[in-house]
Amino acid sequence: MSGLRYASARRHVVEIVLLKWLLLFALGFLAYHFLVRGRSKRRIRPEDGSVRMVTCAGCGVFFPERDGVKDADRVFCCEKHKDQWGKSH
């Protein structure tokens, strides 16, 4: 009889160990899915033909770089802001 108890107890221990490994694997998979794969889906990737956005040095508004007015190393959204910047600085 003691041989059956030993075999039953041993099988029970093996089942618990396998269950722990399965649980760890499932938790690892979920962590990978939410931390690594989820991050890559949220990232915005520029497509071909995307437009570079810049900030106006005068008012701080964002606009496409191609629509801006450049003055040395600064970009402005309009001539008015470029002139105001030149007078105040």
KAZIJO-V743768 format. One record per pair of residues at least 12 apart in sequence whose ideal C-beta (glycine too) atoms are under 10 Angstrom apart, sorted by the first residue. I is the first residue (numbers start at 0). J is the second residue. D is the distance in Angstrom with one decimal. If there is no record, write none. Layout:
# KAZIJO-V743768
i = <I;I>
j = <J;J>
d = <D;D>
This chain:
# KAZIJO-V743768
i = <50;50;50;50;50;51;51;51;51;52;52;53;53;53;53;53;53;53;53;54;54;54;54;54;55;55;55;55;55;55;55;55;55;55;56;56;56;56;56;56;56;56;56;56;57;57;57;57;57;57;57;57;57;57;57;57;57;58;58;58;58;58;58;58;59;59;60;60;60;60;61;62;62;62;62;63;67;67;68;68;68;69;70;70;70;71;73;73>
j = <62;63;64;65;66;63;64;65;67;64;67;65;66;67;69;73;74;75;76;67;73;74;75;76;67;68;73;74;75;76;77;80;81;84;70;72;73;74;75;76;80;81;84;88;73;74;75;76;77;79;80;81;82;83;84;85;87;75;76;77;79;80;83;84;76;80;75;76;77;80;76;74;75;76;77;76;80;81;80;81;82;81;82;84;85;85;85;88>
d = <9.5;4.6;7.2;6.9;9.1;7.2;4.6;8.1;10.0;7.0;9.9;9.6;9.3;6.0;9.6;9.6;4.9;9.5;8.9;9.6;9.8;7.6;9.8;8.9;7.4;9.1;8.8;6.9;5.3;4.0;8.0;5.9;9.2;9.3;8.2;9.2;4.1;6.5;5.8;9.1;7.4;8.4;5.9;9.4;8.6;9.7;5.3;7.1;8.1;8.0;3.0;7.1;9.2;5.9;5.2;10.0;9.2;8.4;6.6;8.9;9.6;5.9;9.2;9.9;9.3;10.0;9.8;5.6;9.7;9.1;8.9;8.6;9.4;5.1;9.3;9.9;9.8;9.3;7.8;5.0;9.6;8.5;9.4;7.2;7.1;9.9;9.8;9.4>
